[in-house]
Amino acid sequence: MKRFIILISILLVPISVLVLFITGVIKPKVVAPKRVTLTMWTTTDDPAVFTPILKKFQTIRPYISISIEKVTSDDYASMLKDAWARGKGPDIFELPASWLGQFANDFISPMPKTTNVYTYTTKKVLFRSETTIAKTAIPSVTVSKLQSDFAYVVGDDVVRNGNIYGLPLSIDTLVLYYNKDILRSNNIAEPPRTWSQLAAMAPRLSIADEQGKLLQSAIAIGRGSNVLHSPDIISLLMLQDGVNMNSDGKVLIDESKADDETNLGVNALTYYASFASPSKAVYSWNADQPKSLDAFMRGKTAMYIGYNYDRDIITTQSSINLGIAPMLHLQDDGKDAMFTAAGNPMQVNYGDYHVYTVFQRSAHSQEAWNFIQYMTKQADVASLYLAATRKVGALNSILAKQANDPEIGTQAQQAISARSWYHGTGATTAAQALSDMLDSVADGKASPLGALTLARKQIELTTITKK
């Protein structure tokens, strides 16, 4: 009998252990990875808008903590470099896409082919929950996948030498803002859709006194320094006209020609500058005007070309009866002089957006790139950010849904056809060169061709082979 009891006891031991294991009293030993803390700098958003994304990310990678800080500076580039030099800079940082050339070689760690991270997975096992931790090599987004999933402009901007240097959450495009009351008081039912319609409408909207001083302008374009976004506006005009902006580091703004040998860059610049010429019927702007956005908010100009982020400034700081229309194009159907491979005209819009990227000497670049991809390339995750900010997405799948949104539908449709061009290693240098070009033509100090050539030479000092 005693031997029987001992035998039963021996048999019950593994059964008891199994029961304790199943019920969770005994748990399998899980070796947790070392904690990783990332610092991320954003320049445009309050850190709170990322909270839903961080909570979702924590469910699969709770060992990674991300501290997000909003920074503002008149010289953000220097602020970043100074912080890194002191060992206080961010692992992840937000950057205008046009600045990638300026930072890529010395400050950015390109996206690796895979990111090696730990993944936490919780599942039900009989009567208990079991969490497993596994180190996995997660494939990164490929260049071809990037080009198919994101708006066209992204693939054209963030890829250098076959590597990806940043990913965006949103894209902004230029739109036409207009003062409904000014248009209605001049018996104009709707804003122009084309640049030629704008030229025909401008004489009805610009008002000057007996001395020729502008009391009201049709639209705030024609110059550089006092027109917000003027480098982008003239870039858009040239792209729409079919100008090949640059190729392999060479800037072509003064060389692109139509089949009839017409200089396309000269055409675009001449049209733009005409709005600052008192001798032209479209005269609407001069050096004495205030900054274009200020003039528009004060009801001094009927139309203003700006980005979606200008809307909040206008609506919170002005009481004008605001209207928002699609950007102007060459043709009434919205097409321009850029053509597809099949020879069909395309619509061209101008994209301005920021990307998230990783510092070259970050101790945790694998985790940093994993997080950037997590929040940008998955529609359900990126949508959390877009819902909090009411911005236009960067993924084609999101843009297709936002196209019907009554508030941001116009910008979403435009983001699909957005373009930009490579600004070299000095985006601010390129922008200043274009702004100076516009002022020099408006002031009669240079011919359109001469101004284009000078701007080209200045920009080429910073351009390098992109691909």
LINJOPE-V233466 format. One record per pair of residues at least 24 apart in sequence whose C-alpha atoms are under 10 Angstrom apart, sorted by the first residue. I is the first residue (numbers start at 1). J is the second residue. If there is no record, write none. Layout:
i->[I,I]
j->[J,J]
//
This chain:
i->[21,21,22,22,22,22,22,23,23,23,23,23,24,24,24,24,24,24,25,27,27,27,27,28,28,28,29,30,30,30,30,30,31,31,31,32,32,32,32,32,32,32,33,33,33,33,33,33,33,33,34,34,35,35,35,35,35,36,36,36,36,36,36,36,36,36,36,37,37,37,37,37,37,37,37,37,37,38,38,38,38,38,38,38,38,38,38,38,38,38,38,38,39,39,39,39,39,39,39,39,39,39,39,39,39,40,40,40,40,40,40,40,40,40,40,40,40,40,40,40,41,41,41,41,41,41,41,41,41,41,41,41,41,41,41,42,42,42,42,42,42,42,42,42,42,42,42,42,43,43,43,43,43,43,43,43,43,43,43,44,44,44,44,44,44,44,45,45,45,45,45,45,46,46,46,48,48,49,49,49,49,49,49,50,50,50,50,50,50,50,51,51,51,52,52,52,52,53,53,53,53,53,53,53,53,53,54,54,54,56,56,56,56,57,57,57,57,58,59,59,59,59,60,60,60,60,60,60,61,61,61,61,61,61,61,61,62,62,62,63,63,63,63,64,64,64,64,64,66,66,66,66,67,68,68,69,70,77,77,80,80,81,84,84,84,89,89,90,90,90,91,91,91,91,91,91,91,91,91,91,91,91,92,92,92,92,92,92,92,92,92,92,92,92,93,93,93,93,93,93,93,93,94,94,94,94,94,94,94,94,95,95,95,95,95,95,95,95,96,96,96,96,96,96,96,96,97,97,97,97,97,97,97,97,97,97,97,97,97,97,97,97,97,97,98,98,98,98,98,98,98,98,98,98,98,98,98,98,98,98,99,99,99,99,99,99,99,99,99,99,100,100,100,100,100,100,100,100,100,100,100,100,100,100,100,101,101,101,101,101,101,101,101,101,101,101,101,101,101,101,102,102,102,102,102,102,102,102,103,103,103,103,103,104,104,104,104,104,104,104,104,105,105,106,106,106,107,107,107,107,107,107,108,108,108,108,108,108,108,108,108,109,109,109,109,109,109,109,109,109,109,109,109,109,110,110,110,110,110,110,110,110,110,110,110,110,110,110,111,111,111,111,111,111,111,111,111,111,111,111,111,111,111,111,111,112,112,112,112,112,112,112,112,112,112,112,113,113,113,113,113,113,113,113,114,114,114,114,114,114,114,114,115,115,115,115,115,115,115,115,115,115,116,116,116,116,116,117,117,117,118,137,138,139,140,140,140,140,140,140,141,141,145,146,146,147,148,148,149,149,149,149,149,149,149,149,150,150,150,150,150,150,150,150,150,150,151,151,151,151,151,151,151,151,151,151,151,151,152,152,152,152,152,152,152,152,152,153,153,153,153,153,153,153,153,153,153,153,153,153,154,154,154,154,154,154,154,154,156,156,156,156,157,157,157,157,157,157,158,158,159,159,160,160,160,161,161,161,162,162,163,164,165,165,165,165,166,166,166,166,166,166,166,166,167,167,167,167,167,167,167,167,167,167,167,168,168,168,168,168,168,168,168,168,168,168,168,168,168,169,169,169,169,169,169,169,169,169,169,169,169,169,169,169,169,169,169,169,170,170,170,170,170,170,170,170,170,170,170,170,170,170,170,170,170,170,170,170,171,171,171,171,171,171,171,171,171,171,171,171,171,171,171,171,171,171,171,172,172,172,172,172,172,172,172,172,172,172,172,172,172,172,172,172,172,172,173,173,173,173,173,173,173,173,173,173,173,173,173,173,173,173,173,173,173,173,173,173,173,174,174,174,174,174,174,174,174,174,174,174,174,174,174,174,174,174,174,174,174,174,175,175,175,175,175,175,175,175,175,175,175,175,175,175,175,176,176,176,176,176,176,176,176,176,176,176,176,176,177,177,177,177,177,177,177,177,177,177,177,177,177,177,177,177,177,177,178,178,178,178,178,178,178,178,178,178,178,178,178,178,178,179,179,179,179,179,179,179,179,179,179,179,179,179,180,180,180,180,180,180,180,181,181,181,181,181,181,182,182,182,182,182,182,182,182,182,183,183,183,190,190,191,191,191,191,191,191,191,192,192,192,192,192,192,192,193,193,193,193,193,193,193,193,193,193,194,194,194,194,194,194,194,194,194,194,194,195,195,195,195,195,195,195,195,195,196,196,196,196,196,196,197,197,197,197,197,198,198,198,199,199,199,199,199,199,200,200,201,201,202,202,202,202,202,202,202,203,203,203,203,203,204,204,205,205,205,205,205,206,206,206,206,206,206,206,206,207,207,207,207,208,208,212,213,213,213,214,214,214,214,214,214,214,214,214,215,215,215,215,216,216,216,216,216,216,216,216,216,217,217,217,217,217,217,217,217,217,217,217,217,217,217,218,218,218,218,218,218,218,218,218,218,219,219,219,219,219,219,219,219,219,219,219,219,219,219,220,220,220,220,220,220,220,220,220,220,220,220,220,220,220,220,220,220,221,221,221,221,221,221,221,221,221,221,221,221,221,221,222,222,222,222,222,222,222,222,222,222,222,222,222,222,222,222,222,222,222,223,223,223,223,223,223,223,223,223,223,223,223,223,223,223,223,223,223,224,224,224,224,224,224,224,224,224,224,224,224,224,224,225,225,225,225,225,225,225,225,225,225,226,226,226,226,226,226,226,226,226,226,226,226,227,227,227,227,227,227,227,227,227,227,227,227,227,227,228,228,228,228,228,228,228,228,229,229,229,229,229,229,229,230,230,230,230,230,230,230,230,230,231,231,231,231,231,231,231,231,231,232,232,232,232,232,232,232,232,232,233,233,233,233,233,234,234,234,234,234,234,234,234,234,235,235,235,235,235,235,235,235,235,236,236,236,236,236,236,236,236,236,236,236,236,237,237,237,237,237,237,237,237,237,237,237,237,237,237,238,238,238,238,238,238,238,238,239,239,239,239,239,239,239,239,239,239,239,239,240,240,240,240,240,240,240,240,240,240,240,240,240,240,240,240,240,241,241,241,241,241,241,241,241,241,242,242,242,242,242,242,243,243,243,243,244,244,245,245,245,245,245,246,246,246,246,246,246,247,247,247,247,247,247,247,248,248,248,248,248,248,249,249,249,249,249,249,249,249,249,249,249,249,250,250,250,250,250,250,250,250,250,250,251,251,251,251,251,251,251,251,251,251,251,251,251,252,252,252,252,253,253,253,253,253,254,254,254,254,254,254,254,254,254,255,255,255,255,258,263,265,265,265,266,266,266,266,266,266,267,267,268,269,269,269,269,269,269,269,269,269,270,270,270,270,270,270,272,272,272,273,273,273,273,273,273,273,274,274,275,276,276,276,276,276,277,277,277,277,278,285,286,286,286,287,287,287,294,296,296,297,297,307,307,307,307,308,308,308,308,308,308,309,324,324,324,325,325,326,326,326,326,326,327,327,327,346,347,347,347,347,347,348,348,348,348,348,348,348,349,349,349,349,349,349,349,349,349,350,350,350,350,350,350,350,351,351,351,351,351,351,351,351,351,352,352,352,352,353,422,422,422,422,423,423,423,423,423,423,424,424,424,424,424,424,424,424,425,425,425,425,425,425,426,426,426,426,426,427,427,427,428,429,429,429,429,429,429,430,430,430,430,430,430,430,430,431,431,432,432,433,433,433,434,434]
j->[127,128,125,126,127,128,129,125,126,127,128,129,125,126,127,128,129,130,128,128,129,130,131,130,131,132,132,130,131,132,133,134,132,133,134,62,63,118,120,132,133,134,62,63,64,117,118,133,134,135,63,64,61,62,63,64,65,61,62,63,64,65,66,363,364,367,368,63,64,65,66,67,91,363,364,367,368,64,65,66,67,68,90,91,92,362,363,364,365,367,368,371,65,66,67,68,69,88,89,90,91,92,93,362,368,66,67,68,69,70,89,90,91,92,93,94,356,357,358,368,67,68,69,70,71,72,80,89,90,91,92,93,94,95,356,68,69,70,71,72,90,92,93,94,95,354,355,356,69,70,71,72,73,76,93,94,95,96,354,70,71,72,94,95,309,354,69,70,71,385,388,389,70,71,389,385,388,384,385,386,387,388,389,375,382,384,385,386,388,389,384,385,388,381,384,385,388,371,374,375,380,381,382,383,384,385,371,375,381,374,375,381,384,371,374,375,381,120,119,120,121,122,118,119,120,121,122,133,117,118,119,120,121,133,367,371,118,119,120,117,118,119,120,117,118,367,368,371,91,92,368,371,92,92,93,93,94,102,103,107,359,107,359,361,362,359,362,358,359,362,357,358,359,360,361,362,363,364,365,367,368,369,356,357,358,359,360,362,364,365,368,369,371,372,166,354,355,356,357,358,359,368,166,167,168,354,355,356,357,358,166,167,168,353,354,355,356,357,166,168,352,353,354,355,356,427,153,154,157,158,165,166,167,168,351,352,353,354,355,356,420,422,423,427,157,158,352,353,354,355,420,421,422,423,424,425,426,427,428,430,157,354,355,422,423,424,425,426,427,428,157,158,159,160,165,166,354,355,357,422,423,424,425,426,427,157,158,160,165,422,423,424,425,426,427,462,463,464,465,466,423,424,425,426,427,428,462,463,165,359,360,425,426,158,160,165,166,357,359,360,425,360,425,359,360,361,357,358,359,360,361,362,165,166,357,358,359,360,361,362,365,163,164,165,166,357,358,359,360,361,362,365,366,369,158,159,160,162,163,164,165,166,357,358,359,360,365,369,140,141,142,163,164,165,166,167,357,358,365,366,368,369,370,372,373,139,140,141,142,163,164,165,365,366,369,370,137,138,139,140,141,142,163,164,138,139,140,141,142,366,369,370,139,140,365,366,367,368,369,370,371,373,365,366,367,369,370,366,367,370,367,366,370,370,164,369,370,373,374,377,373,377,377,377,395,396,395,396,377,378,379,394,395,396,397,398,376,377,393,394,395,396,397,398,399,416,351,393,394,395,396,397,399,415,416,417,418,419,394,395,396,415,416,417,418,419,420,349,350,351,352,353,394,415,416,417,418,419,420,421,351,353,355,394,395,418,419,420,419,420,421,422,419,420,421,422,423,466,355,422,466,467,465,466,467,465,466,467,466,467,467,357,355,356,357,358,354,355,356,357,358,369,372,373,354,355,356,357,369,372,373,375,376,377,394,353,354,355,356,357,372,373,375,376,377,382,393,394,395,353,354,355,356,372,375,376,377,379,381,382,383,385,386,391,392,393,394,395,352,353,354,355,376,382,383,385,386,389,390,391,392,393,394,395,398,399,412,415,308,350,351,352,353,354,355,391,392,393,394,395,399,411,412,414,415,416,418,306,307,308,309,349,350,351,352,353,354,391,392,393,394,411,412,414,415,418,232,306,307,308,309,326,327,349,350,351,352,353,392,410,411,412,413,414,415,416,417,418,419,229,232,233,236,305,306,307,308,309,310,326,327,328,349,350,351,352,411,414,415,418,304,305,306,307,308,324,325,326,327,328,349,350,410,411,414,219,303,304,305,306,307,308,323,324,325,326,327,328,219,296,302,303,304,305,306,307,308,310,311,314,322,323,324,325,326,327,218,219,296,299,301,302,303,304,305,320,321,322,323,324,325,296,297,299,300,301,302,303,304,320,321,322,323,324,302,303,320,321,322,323,324,299,302,320,321,322,323,216,218,299,300,301,302,303,320,321,218,302,303,323,325,302,303,323,324,325,326,328,303,325,326,327,328,329,332,325,326,327,328,329,330,331,332,333,334,326,327,328,329,330,331,332,333,334,335,336,237,271,272,327,328,329,330,331,332,271,328,329,330,331,332,328,329,330,331,332,282,303,328,271,274,275,281,282,283,281,282,281,282,275,281,282,283,284,302,303,280,281,282,283,284,281,282,282,284,301,302,303,281,282,283,284,285,300,301,302,283,284,300,301,283,284,278,286,288,289,278,283,284,285,286,288,289,300,301,284,289,300,301,284,285,289,295,296,299,300,301,302,275,282,283,284,285,286,289,295,296,299,300,301,302,303,275,282,283,284,285,300,301,302,303,304,275,282,283,284,285,292,295,296,300,301,302,303,304,305,275,276,284,285,286,289,290,291,292,293,295,296,300,301,302,303,304,305,272,273,274,275,276,283,284,285,286,292,303,304,305,438,269,270,271,272,273,274,275,276,277,282,283,284,285,286,287,438,439,441,442,272,273,274,275,276,277,285,286,287,435,436,437,438,439,440,441,442,443,273,287,431,432,433,434,435,436,437,438,439,440,441,442,287,291,292,432,434,435,436,437,438,439,285,286,287,288,289,290,291,292,293,294,435,439,285,286,287,289,290,291,292,293,295,304,305,306,435,438,291,292,293,294,304,305,306,435,292,293,305,306,307,431,435,272,292,305,306,431,432,434,435,438,430,431,432,433,434,435,436,437,438,305,306,350,351,352,420,431,434,435,272,305,306,349,350,265,268,269,271,272,273,434,435,438,265,268,269,350,419,420,421,431,434,268,327,328,329,348,349,350,351,418,419,420,421,264,265,267,268,269,271,272,328,329,330,336,348,349,350,264,265,266,267,268,269,337,338,264,265,268,336,337,338,348,349,350,419,420,421,264,268,328,329,330,335,336,337,338,339,345,346,347,348,349,350,419,265,267,268,329,330,336,337,338,348,268,336,337,338,339,348,267,268,337,338,338,421,420,421,422,423,456,421,422,423,456,460,463,421,422,463,464,465,466,467,422,463,464,465,466,467,422,423,424,459,460,461,462,463,464,465,466,467,422,424,456,457,459,460,461,463,464,465,421,422,423,424,453,455,456,457,458,459,460,461,463,452,453,456,460,449,452,453,455,456,448,449,450,451,452,453,454,455,456,449,452,453,456,337,449,448,449,452,447,448,449,450,451,452,448,449,448,437,438,441,442,447,448,449,451,452,438,441,442,447,448,449,438,441,442,438,439,440,441,442,443,448,441,442,442,438,439,441,442,443,441,442,443,444,442,442,439,442,443,439,442,443,318,320,322,321,322,350,351,352,411,352,390,391,392,408,411,391,407,408,410,410,411,409,410,411,413,414,410,411,414,417,414,416,417,418,419,414,415,416,417,418,419,420,411,413,414,415,416,417,418,419,420,414,415,417,418,419,420,421,411,414,415,416,417,418,419,420,421,415,418,419,420,394,463,464,465,466,459,460,462,463,464,466,459,460,461,462,463,464,465,466,459,460,461,462,463,464,459,460,461,462,463,459,462,463,459,455,458,459,460,461,462,455,456,458,459,460,461,462,463,455,459,458,459,457,458,459,458,459]
//
